[in-house]
Amino acid sequence: MTRFSFIHAADLHLGSPLAGLSGRDAEVARRFASAGRAAFEDLVSLAIEQEVAFLIVAGDVYDGDWADNTIGLFFTRQVARLDRAGIPVVLVRGNHDAESVITRSITLPPSVRVFSTKRAETIPLDAHKVALHGRSFADRAVSENLSLTYPDAVPGWFNIGVLHTSCTGYAAHETYAPCSIADLAGRGYAYWALGHIHEHAVLSRDPWIVFPGNLQGRSIRECGEKGAVAVDVTDGQVSGFRRLIVDHARFDRLTVDLDGIARESEAVAAVETALRPFAQVAAGRLVALRVHLTGQTSVHDRLMADREGLTAEIQAAAHRVHEDIWLERMKIETSRPRAAGPSATGPAAAIDPAALLADLDRDPEFRARAAAALAEIRGKMPAGAAGEDGDLADDIDALCAEAEALILGRLSGRRC
């Protein structure tokens, strides 16, 4: 009986910053920034501890060209640990680390094999009768179905295809080396080690076609646990499959319903209660949360009026739950109770400010001027600075509602 195990990872994106955390203090920012490297370092340690036969990286080792040699030296140092332990590494280049993208290089240990960009080829690992088939990206954009050019399976060996691809088409990811499950199954391999899609997914078990997901989430778009997969092989068949969770920072979303809440202190208490399950997640890693406040509440206007103060209170509540839970962003999506009107007092009570503001929101001239102002602001922002929430000009209604709540909140007097 022959047995061995291997690890399949992808999308390390070494050198990629973690987005949405620029407001943290220097030490916290440093810890978030180093999470990707720490995750790969832990994966290498697991490979050595578990004495795996080899490690596959299915593309995007790097996030792009190196600013200097630091990130290349880090990767070389880690794969050298595997080399000393007798564990070979086989990898393909993806769209982020394509041959045309990475202009610097550092000599890797001889046990690290990189698939050619010119044609699909086979890398044999004789000790375990494993044949790995793959092809690297020469350029960032690859529209060809590379899988159809892969070599035939080697009879009597355990055949693995290594491919960076948008297999089956994932809307959240750009299309590279597109292919179908049927295309992959038709090659006759026992396992397909895929990369490019950052969510873990098992597309098929006969044959095994797997996206391990990326090693470390990098923004609120990449929530949940992240890592690689370990595969056990017995007598030429996959006999075991498990995830290896190695992320050092985790992004997630939390929605808290404030329906019926009458005081701001009650709102903060409700958020703190909802945060408690994340204490276990934060054990051993940083947690960055986007908190969404929803529901109909009489304190809606006051929440909007003092967003900065509320943000600080919720961050403090997060730290009461665990010191490593951090507020990535807070979104106030509450509304006033339908039966409740504006709570203005004093001179403002002689008029209906809510009605005046509503009329202004609907005024065509105002909306045209607002759209122009938003377009001008966006034009002055650095590329990518607007984040993942879309075009500011597409959200005029939401921005007007937020401004209205802010005004009415300040008219309503001091906080509870």
N, C-alpha and C positions, 0 to 999 in steps of 0.2 A: 504494500500500500504506500503510495506517495502522497505526501502532504506538504503544502506550503501556504503562506499568506502573503498578500501584497497590499499596499496602500495606494489608493487613487485619490489624488487631490487636483485642484484646478483653480485658476483665477486667484493667485496669491496677491497680485497687484501691489507688489512691494514698492514702496515710495509714494503710494497714494495717500493723500490727507483724508482725515475723517471730517465730513462736512457738517456744518450747523453748530459747531461748538467753539466758535472764535471768541465768545464772550467769557470763557472760563479763565481762571487765574493760570499763571504760567505752569505751575506744577501739574494741574489737572489737564491742561492742554497737552503737555508733554506726554502724559500717560496715555491719553487717547491717541496721540500721534504715533506712539510706539506699539500700539496694539497689534497691528498687522505683522510686524517682525516677531513679536513675542509669540503669536499664534503659530507661525512657521517654526520657530525654535522649539516650541512644545511638540509639534508634529514630528520633527526630527527625533526628539527624545523618545516619543512613543514608538517610532519605527525601530529604534535601537533596542529599547526595552522589550518589545514584542518579537524581536529577531525576525522581522519580515524579510522576504526574499528580495524584494525590490520596491521602489517608489516610482509611481507614474505622476507626472504633472501635465495635465491636458491643456496647456496654454496659459498665456498672460501671467508669467512669473513676475514681470515688471509692469508697472502702470503706464510706462512710456519711457522716452529716452532719459538717461541719467543726467542730472544736473552736475554730478561729480561721480567719483568712483565709490562713494560710501556704500550705496545700496548694492552695487555689484560685489564689493568685498564682503558684505554681510551674507549674501546668498552663497558665495564661494566658501565662506567659513562654515556655513551650515552643511552644505553637501560634502565638504571635506570630512566632517564628523561621520557621515554615512559611509564615505569611502574607507575610512579607517576601520569601520565596523563590518566591512565587506558587503555593504548594501548598495547595489547599483541604482542609478537614477536614470529614467528615460523620460524625455519631455519633447513636446512640440511647441513651436512658437505660435501665438495667437495673434489677434488683431492689435492688441496693445504692445506686444513685444515682437512684432514682425521684423524680419530681417532688415527692411527698409527704414524701420522706426528707430531701432537701437543702434546708435553710432559708436558707442564705446564697447569694449570687451575686456574681460579678465580671464585668464586661462583657468579652466575648470579641471577637477580631477579626472583621470582617464576613465573612471567608472561612470561618469555622467555622459550619456549619449543624447544627442539632439537630432531629431529627424530632419532630413534634407528638405529644402524648399523647392528643389527642382523637380522631384518626382516622389511618389509614394514608395516607401521601401520597407524592408523587414529587418528588425533587429532581433537576433536570436539570443536567448539566455540558456545556454546549453545545460547548465547545472540542474535546471528544473524542466527542461524541454518546453520552454515558453517561447512563442513567436509573437513579437509585438510589431504591428504594422501601423505606419503613420506618415504624415506629411506636414511640414511646417508651413506657415504663411510667409510668402516672400514679401507681400505688401499688406497694408492694413485692410484694404477692401478686397475680399475674395468672394466672387459671385458664383464660382464654379462648384458643382457638386463633387467635391474631392473624393467622397467615399466610393464612387463608382470606379475610381482609378486604383483602388487599393489592391495589393496582391492577393492571390488565392490563399486560402487557409493551408497551413502545413499539416499534412496528414499525421495523426498520432501525437500531435503537440497541442498544448493549450494555447489557443490563438486569441490575441487581444488587439482590437482596433483602438487607436488613440487619435482623437479628432476634436478640433475646436470648431464648433458648429452651432447654428441656431436651429437644430433639428426640430422638425414639425412646426416651427414658426412660433416664437414667443413675442407678443406685441411689445413688451417692455424692453426688448433688446433688439439691437440692429441685426439685420440679416447677413450672416457670413457663412460661407461654405454650406448652403442649405441642402438638406436631405430629408428623407422620410425614414420612419422605422422600418418599412419594408426594404428600402435600399440597404440599410445596415444589416438586417437579418439575412439578406441574400448573399452576404459575403461568406457566411458559414463560420463566423468566429463565435467563441463561447462567451466573450465579454467585450463590450464597447465602453471604453473610458472616455467620456465626453467632457468638454469644458465650454465656457462662454456664458451659460445661463447661471445666474448667481443663486438660484433657489435649488435646494436638493430635490431631485426627482428621479424615480425609477420608472423609465418609460416601458420597459419590458423585462421579463424574467426568463424568457426563452426565445432568443438568447438574452443575457443580461445587458441592458442598455441603460447607463446611469450618468446623471449629472450629480456630482457630489455637492454642488453649490460652492460659493467662495469661502475662503478660509476665515475671513473677518469682514463683518458688515461695515460699510463705510459711510452710511448716511441713513436717514429715516426711511429711505426707499428700500433698505435691506434689513428688515426686521427679523427678530427671532434668532435661534441658535444657529451657529455656523461652524463648519469644519470640513472633514474629509470622510472617506469610507475605507474600511478594512474588509478585505475579501479573503475567505478561506477556500482553498482548492484541495479536493481529495480525489485521487485517481482521475484527474482530468475533468472534474465537474465542480461547479461552485457548490460548496457545502456549508458556507456560512457567510453572512453579510451583516455589517454593523457600522453605525456612524461613530466617528471620533469627533467629539465637540471640543474645539480648542480655542474658540474666540476669547479675547481678553476684554472686549468692550461690546455691549449689546444694545442695539436700538429697538425700541418698541413704542407702541401707542397705547394710551389709556383714555377711555371715554368715561366721564363721570356725569351722571344725570342729576342735575340740581333742581329738578321739578319740585315745586312747593317750598323750597328753601326761602326763609324770610330774613336771614341775617348773614352777613359776610363771614362771620366766625363759623357759622354752621356750614357754609360752603367749603371753607378750608378744612374743617373736620371731616366732611364727606370725602374730600380728595385724599386726606391722610389715611382714612380707612381703606379706600380703594388701592392705595399704594402698598399696603402691607404685604400682599403676595410677592412683590418684587424684591423683598428682603432676601429671599432664598436665591433668586436669580443673581443678585448682587454679591453673593458670597463668592469671593475669588475673582470678580470681574467688575468693571465699570458698567453702569447702566445709564443710557441716555433716553429719556422719555419725552414724547410729545403728548401733552395733556390736552384733551378736548373737553371743554365744559359745555354741556347741553341742557335742555329742559326749560320750562317756563318758570321764571322766578321773579319775585318782586324786587330783588336786588340787582337785576340785569343792568340797569343804567349805572348803578354805583360801581359794579364790577368793571364796566367799560371805562368809567371815569378815572379809575386809579389802577390801570393795568400794571404799571410798574410795581406798585405796592402789593398787589395781589400776586404777581409773579414771585416777588421776594418771599411772601408768606407761604406759597406752595413749595418753593425750593426749601424753605426751612422745614416744612412738614416732611418733605422727602428725606431730608437729613435726619429727622427724628426716627424715621423708619430704618434707614441705613445710610452710612456716611458716603457710600459710593453710588447713590442714586442721584442723577443730575437731570435737571429740567432742560431738555433740548429746545423746546418751544412750548408756549401755551396758546391755545386757540380758544377764544371765548365765542361760543356759538349758541349762547342762551337767547331767550326772548322774554318779553314782558308777558305776564298773564293776560289772556284776552280781555278779561273784565276790567283790568286795571288801566287807568289813564296815566298821564304824566303827573309827577308828584311835585311840580314846581310850587314854590311859596314866594311871598313878598310881591314885588312888582311884576314878576313873571307870571303870577297867578291871574293877572288881568287879561292876559292873552292866552292862546293855546299854542305853545311852542311846538308841540308835536305835529299839529296840523300845518303850521308854517313850514317846518322842516320837510314834511312829506310833500308839500306843494313844490318846494324848491328841488327836491330830488327828481320830480317828474318834469321839471322845466327843461325844454329841449336845448336852450342856449346854455344853461348851467351844465348839462350833461356833455355837450360838445366841448365846452371849455375844460371840464374835468378830464375828458378823454385825451385832449391835447396835452394837458399838464402831465398826465400819467405817461404818455408816450415820450415826452421830453425827459422825464425822470429816468425811464427805462433806457433811453438812448445814452444817458450819461453813466449808467452802471457798468461795471466790468462784466465781461462775458461770464455767464453762469451765476452771477451774483443774485439774480432774482429767485434762485432756488427751484424747487420742483413743483411749485404750486401754480405754474402757468403764467400767462400774460396778465400783468396788472390791469390793463385796459379792459380785459374780459370780466373783471370783477367789480365794476363800478357800483352795482347795486349793493354788494356786500360792504364795500368801503363807505358808501353813503349811510348805510344802516349803522355801521360802527361809529361814524362821526355823529350821527343823530343821538345814539345812546350816550356817547361821551358828553355831549352838550347837556342832555337832559339829566345825566348823572350828576354833573356839577351844579345844575340848577336845584337838584333835590336836597342839597345840603351836605353836611359832614357824614362820614362813614359810620356804620353801626359798630 
